[in-house]
């Protein structure tokens, strides 16, 4: 007797244009999932709330910071819309503006979708209720190369916290 197929738990990480922060988040989470053996259980992708960069690759500075820190990546920017929520279990916003945009976009019938801010998973920020600007991952688009490194470190800390919560999130979704 074979067991029924396990349903894939789907995570989508969202920023404004899907070329800076969310591709970094996607690459970091994908690496952590692979390392932990959860890559076959959890699927991750990313999107933007805006359409300015649809079809483009990640920002060259995002690519550089991922390369410099050993993260595999391949990315084409996409825009999230209400149809995505039929398949998403967890949608993760990079900042409070993304959170508000996503909250307005999630159909009222998508009761299974959990909306969180990425840094709400960071243990160092425990106790801060969402949405809160203290949980924002700042958009480095107009910033310096150092700003992209700062974003990577914020993402890594939050993703490490998310990895600790994933087993429970997956169990609740099933």
C-alpha positions in Angstrom: 0.0 0.0 0.0 1.4 3.4 -1.0 0.9 6.5 1.0 -0.9 9.4 -0.6 1.3 12.1 -2.1 2.3 14.8 0.3 1.0 18.3 -0.6 3.7 20.8 -1.4 3.7 23.8 1.0 4.1 27.0 -1.1 5.8 30.2 0.0 6.0 33.4 -2.0 8.2 36.2 -1.0 7.1 39.7 -2.2 8.7 43.1 -2.5 7.9 46.1 -4.7 9.5 45.3 -8.1 10.8 41.7 -7.6 14.3 42.6 -8.5 16.1 43.4 -5.3 14.8 42.1 -1.9 12.5 39.2 -2.9 15.0 37.5 -5.2 17.5 37.6 -2.3 14.8 36.1 0.0 13.9 33.4 -2.5 17.6 32.4 -3.0 18.3 32.3 0.8 15.2 30.3 1.6 15.7 27.9 -1.2 19.3 27.2 0.0 18.1 26.7 3.6 15.4 24.3 2.4 17.9 22.3 0.3 20.3 22.1 3.2 17.6 21.0 5.7 16.1 18.4 3.3 12.8 20.3 3.0 13.2 21.2 -0.7 10.8 18.5 -1.7 8.2 19.6 0.9 8.3 23.4 0.5 8.4 25.3 -2.8 9.5 28.9 -2.8 9.2 31.7 -5.4 9.0 35.4 -5.4 7.1 38.3 -7.0 6.6 42.0 -6.9 3.5 44.1 -6.2 4.4 46.4 -9.1 4.9 45.6 -12.8 7.8 47.8 -13.7 10.4 45.0 -14.0 8.3 42.1 -15.1 10.4 39.8 -17.3 13.7 41.3 -16.2 16.4 39.6 -14.2 17.4 40.5 -10.6 19.1 43.8 -10.0 22.9 43.4 -10.7 23.7 44.3 -7.1 21.3 41.6 -5.8 23.0 39.1 -8.2 26.5 40.2 -7.0 25.6 39.9 -3.3 24.1 36.4 -3.9 27.2 35.4 -5.9 29.6 36.8 -3.3 27.9 34.8 -0.5 27.5 31.5 -2.4 23.8 31.5 -3.1 22.6 29.8 -6.3 20.0 31.9 -8.1 18.1 32.2 -11.4 15.4 34.9 -11.5 12.9 36.5 -13.8 10.7 39.3 -12.2 7.0 38.7 -12.0 4.0 40.5 -10.6 1.7 38.9 -8.1 -2.0 39.1 -8.6 -5.1 37.6 -6.9 -5.0 34.4 -8.9 -1.7 33.4 -7.2 -3.4 33.0 -3.8 -5.2 29.8 -4.9 -1.9 28.0 -4.6 0.0 29.9 -1.9 0.2 28.8 1.7 2.4 31.6 3.1 3.0 35.0 1.5 5.8 37.0 2.9 6.0 40.8 2.6 9.3 42.6 2.8 7.9 45.8 4.2 4.7 47.4 5.6 3.7 48.9 2.2 4.1 45.4 0.6 2.1 44.0 3.5 -0.8 46.5 2.9 -0.8 45.9 -0.8 -0.9 42.1 -0.3 -3.6 42.3 2.4 -5.8 44.2 -0.1 -5.0 41.8 -2.9 -5.7 38.5 -1.1 -9.2 37.4 -2.0 -11.6 37.0 1.0 -12.1 33.4 0.0 -8.4 32.6 0.4 -8.7 31.6 4.1 -5.7 29.2 3.8 -3.2 32.0 3.0 -1.1 33.3 5.8 0.4 36.8 5.4 3.5 37.6 7.3 6.4 40.1 7.2 9.7 38.4 6.6 11.4 39.9 9.7 8.6 38.8 11.9 10.4 35.4 11.8 13.7 37.0 13.1 14.0 35.9 16.7 15.8 39.1 17.6 12.6 41.0 16.7 10.2 38.7 18.7 7.3 40.6 20.2 6.9 43.2 17.5 3.4 42.8 16.1 2.7 42.9 12.3 2.6 45.1 10.4 5.2 47.4 12.0 7.9 49.5 10.2 10.5 48.1 12.6 10.1 44.8 10.7 10.7 46.4 7.3 13.5 45.1 5.1 14.4 48.5 3.5 14.4 48.7 -0.3 18.1 49.0 -1.4 17.2 49.9 -5.0 18.4 53.5 -4.8 21.0 52.7 -2.2 24.6 51.5 -2.1 26.2 48.1 -2.5 26.5 48.0 1.3 22.7 48.4 1.5 22.3 45.1 -0.5 24.7 43.4 1.9 22.6 44.7 4.9 19.5 43.4 3.2 21.1 39.9 2.8 22.0 39.8 6.5 18.5 40.8 7.5 17.0 38.2 5.2 19.4 35.5 6.5 18.4 36.1 10.1 14.7 36.1 9.3 14.9 33.0 7.1 16.8 31.1 9.8 13.9 32.0 12.2 11.4 30.9 9.5 13.1 27.6 9.2 12.4 27.0 12.9 8.7 27.7 12.4 8.2 25.9 9.1 7.4 22.4 10.5 4.5 23.9 12.5 3.3 26.0 9.6 3.4 23.0 7.3 1.5 20.9 9.9 -1.2 23.5 10.3 -1.7 23.8 6.5 -2.2 20.1 6.0 
